[in-house]
Amino acid sequence: MKYFSPLLPFLAGLTLLLFSNTLMELSIINVIAQTILFALVVCIPTWVTGRMSYVDIGWPWGLAVIGCLTFIFAEGADLRVAVVSVAYIFAGGRMGTEAIKMWRRGDLKTELPRYEYQKRRWERAGKSNIKLVMQIEGILQGIANMSFLAMPALIISSNPNSEISIFEIIGLVIWLGAFGMESIADMQKHKFIAQMKAAGEKNKVCNIGLWKYSRHPNYFAEWMVWNGLVIAAIPSWIALYNEENIVVWALLAVGVLFASKSMYTTLVYYTGAIPAEYYSVKKRPEYKAYQETTNIFFPGPNKK
């Protein structure tokens, strides 16, 4: 049971969608699409190579798939459907394109550090069948794309009301700002690495631009992307009140909020900041001082 217990919350979220009167049909289509994608891009390559890094290709392109399916099949107001579809396609496509570049450079021929860290966790938890647990972890991400990560798109795109809510405007503004911040942070990091390489410097700490105020501004921005979607989903969730069983309706709100919570946990603890810093401290002599002066996640002024 210890191998399969991480799947349970995400299976519960998927079950909720399949019991929804309004969201079931599109959810089933998404389940089929995500199953095919993750089998071909994540599960089979992971089994053959013994490396989990292919998740970094599968999950963002899975988000883009959600956007495409929403655009094609959703029956809500056209503008609302178009906006949420583009949001998913852009967010997933940006990260997915970077993952493809990593694959083409050969970066996935060795396991990415965050997944090496995961293997250490599994060993400490007594999970000795590594090939099995890697498959479960890949499947978990696929089910996340079928359940909680799809909920904002499915709920927003189900709303036939042509009137745009203030919550949707606020959510879109947050999404745009966060998407821009994430892109800028990544560009600043790439520029810093290129400059250090040209100068012959190795293992230096990136502390320029947004990286002065957070050790992981890209992760913070990614979390805010999802918070923007959560806020934008509020009016469409309210509109489902007369369409859904009251229990399903209430649990959908919990599910959308869980999307934000699960992304925060992932980006800080699971495969994000904590695993990255485990290796950064070992690799970069100046990183310990960086940790003492700069917030790990939420941007803020440097600590004295």
Secondary structure, DSSP 8 states (H G I E B T S, - for coil): -TTTGGGHHHHHHHHHHHT-TTTHHHHHHHHHHHHHHHIIIIIHHHHHHS--TTHHHHHHHHHHHHHHHHHHH--S-HHHHHHHHHHHHHHHHHHHHHHHHHHHHTGGGS--HHHHHHHHHHHHTT---HHHHHHHHHHHHHHHHHTTTTHHHHHHTT----S--HHHHHHHHHHHHHHHHHHHHHHHHHHHHHHHHHTT--S----SGGGGT-S-HHHHHHHHHHHHHHHHHHHHHHHGGGTS-HHHHHHHHHHHHHHHHHHHHIIIIISSHHHHHHHHHHH-TTHHHHHHHS-SSS------
